[in-house]
């Protein structure tokens, strides 16, 4: 059956479904998305890269171009394409294209080809051996291949490669297929994700896996457009990465590393987070992506930004595209001008159009800094400082409970910050509130979980500062030990008693682990000199005199100014 016929059959399935239209819709859309495959990809199997074929790039490019022409004839208007901008977005894009100087563009096909070949040849020789790359290269099944890319790309958002490797390996060992992840519980996902940060990513992965299994028959959408449309939490970058690496679609991608590379190669000094500059960067990425090896090209561009074209101290002498880099050319001109005692060579005349200041150049208020060199690009966007919040939190423990010591954890709501994770009972407080008010509010919160408690045993330990992406949280840490020889208290849903050993494997955030380290550092027999505890200063304080103790007890519960603090930003 031809492609067009398949699409028509899928459409009829949907339109004639009658009462079962909702059930059949996803199956019909899946068929359509599968046959909206990118140019150069055979159906249903993707062409695998051959080492022997790496050298014959021009021949494969012609073949891909020929195949693209054939498929365009076959698909007609039904081929999946990125939706065109409309209204103000279209006007903005037209304005950008009209006002950008050729200095920031790739107008020469030979220049684009040279960049593609240089970058891919470098990638073949220098790419890092990473677990997700090995999985993708060895996997023939397209759905498993796409799943392996999807998990890696989601984990790598806002997280360093070195941190992701262990998490990715454990994840794929536990859930090697979409079906495995779809059958997992959110608790299991949060437990494995604990410490990786940005916890909504794990939840979206699981929700997406369930959607693919339950609504799409276990088959991943095949194009960047349909991936972004159907998978929760998948944006333009992640969709393009999956489509290019797993399915061979010639879709460009733009992440932090690619932004840095493109801004330096084309000397883009304007704010890279602005809408106009972002549109231009995506346009450049789409123009540059190699149709014969789109996945490898996108990974090569990201790899270049990660290990060579770094934010600080880039290794320009090792860069495979240094001869095409406008930032490097600017540095060389400035150095030449300085050595010849000539006035600085201004780039404005070279790159700005006659209509005025180029929208891709740095504003006149931010002149070229000789000491920065190529790191003048890209300009850092002004970031809004995180808002500050304060919370009183308590490690409530039954040291003599039957079966061993237990600590109380409660579950956070299913939405918002750290959704679904477990934490010690806490309550938001005013940072300026007195210790007495903090203790009263915290005690009330504790009693809502376990009933009446003796407030005299509530001890202040110090504070832990943890910075999330947009919140700087200060935890005033308290402890309370129940000494009675009683079984573990029964608590309402949303709370649980865990042993100390179970805590370390529970779905808790990095912030809670910091709080618990402070608590452990106060307990007899713990190693207070360990690097992780960072609370030895409290135990080494000189014991106050009797008179000083009276004064401190009079002014307590104000937080002591020399209370120990763990102040570390979120990873």
Secondary structure by P-SEA (a helix, b strand, c coil): ccaaaaaaaaaaaaaacccccccaaaaaaaaaaaacccccccccccbbbbcccccaaaaaaaaaaaaaaaaaaaacccccccccccaaaaaaaaaaaaccccccccccaaaaaaaaaaaaaaaaccccccaaaaaaaacccaaaaaaaaaaaaaaacccccccaaaaaaaaaaacccaaaaaaccaaaaaaaacccccaaaaaaaaaaaaaaaccccccccccaaaaaaccccccaaaaaaaaaacccccbbbbcaaaaaaaaaaaccccccccaaaaaaaaaaaaaccccccaaaaaaaaaaaaccccccccccccccccccccaaaaaaaaaaaaaaacccccccccccccccccccccccccccccccccccccccccccccbbbbbbbbbbcccccccccbbbbbbbcccccccccccccbbbbbbccccaaaaaaaaaaaaaacccccccccccccbbbbbbccccbbbbbbbbbbbcccccccccccccccccaaaaaaccccaaaaaaaaaaaaacccccccccccccccccccccccaaaaaaaaaacccccccccccccccc
